């Protein structure tokens, strides 16, 4: 096997999956116009992907263990590529959302198997450390690349190309993978389809209930029915996990206060920050009048700041308690979101939007490194992998639930503003007011993160961290 080519293949696949959210974010205003989405319904373009992606991540990892990681990696990449191609041809909202969900299926299979392939392809020590460094760097750079690439494609071609672009990449990866990666031995155990179906179905019903409430109210029969279905399915999921000898999500992970704290912080961080990008990309283009390409560059300082701060924090974690770093990160993010809630249709990018973005980025940089270490500190060796993977799941689920909740707040606030001021609900003033209320709620999420970090996380700088078994 050729280790450098193998790493290039794995990193490229991870990049394709990671940049999908940001590359689509830039195209949202154009998708809304072309396919006639409502202001609240547009959130499904992101939620359809992240909901399925987050809900099936653990199942994707389990499938790789059972059927061979290289085989499932190729399957995931091809599903993702096919769904992207078909999504680019979308003629209505329903087709686009179905293909976005199918992209989530592909991503949920490809992403965990890609990480596992790093472990099985590279020898423990400097070689594997370098590979993980490249993998992490690509994951971090994906957001920035997606913003710029999305802007270029939307401005020079059309919004459809943010989906088309994945197809040739995916096909090329599927062809090259058998040449540079060895197959892993198959493991034993159960696939846990019932676990994945009940958890993902329950989350989907919950999200649908939130978004339906934004349009029809909390007492609407569909809203109440969706929330009731969510409660039933999620209860069944917990019962399945409690009674299974091989659960998809071991409930013992939640017996430790540190992990409960880290998962809660990651949940609310994903909720607030994910929603921020959704509203702000539309504000920058639709209200401030930036082109798609200019909007992509407008977010570049976020990625640069996160990388810089994370490097500094990675040196502080050996001297400063994790809860203090995480709490400070949540405080910075919350301050940025609270300041962002004062935007008007006439605000300046340089003096208002950018400082808010930098505060949020500083907060994210403070949170990500110590929360990853805290999530696996003191965990049993056999649970280190799943404890770490759960952070990604919780982040995706938090982003999905958070966006649906804040879209509900946005929809209610913008409608009320439009009615009281005699303007159209789609006006810049109504959109900005609704977004401001969503940002304010996002700041509340950050406040919850501060409390959770200080009250629950007790990892000390010198605590040992278990490593997953190779």
Secondary structure, DSSP 8 states (H G I E B T S, - for coil): --HHHHHHHHHHHHHHHHHHHHHHHHHHHHHHHHHT--TTGGGHHHHHHHHHHHHHHHHHHHHHHHH-HHHHHHHHHHHHHHHHHHHHT--SHHHHHHHHHHHHHHHHHHHHHHHHHHHHHS-TTHHHHHHHHHHHHHHHHHHHHHHHHHHHHHHHT-TTHHHHHHHHHHHHHHHHHHHH--------S---HHHHHHHHHHHHHHHHHHHHHHHH-TTSHHHHHHHHHHHHHHHHHHHHHHH-TT-SS-GGGGGSHHHHHHHHHHHHHHHHHHHHHHHHHHHHHHTS---HHHHHHHTHHHHHHHHHHHHHHHHHTTTS-HHHHHHHHHHHHHHHHHHHTT--TT--IIIIIHHHHHHHHHHHHHHHHHHHHHHHBT--GGGHHHHHHHHHHHHHHHHHHHHHHHHHHHHHHHHHHHHHHT--TTSHHHHHHHHHHHHHHHHHHHHHHHHHHHHH----TT--B-----
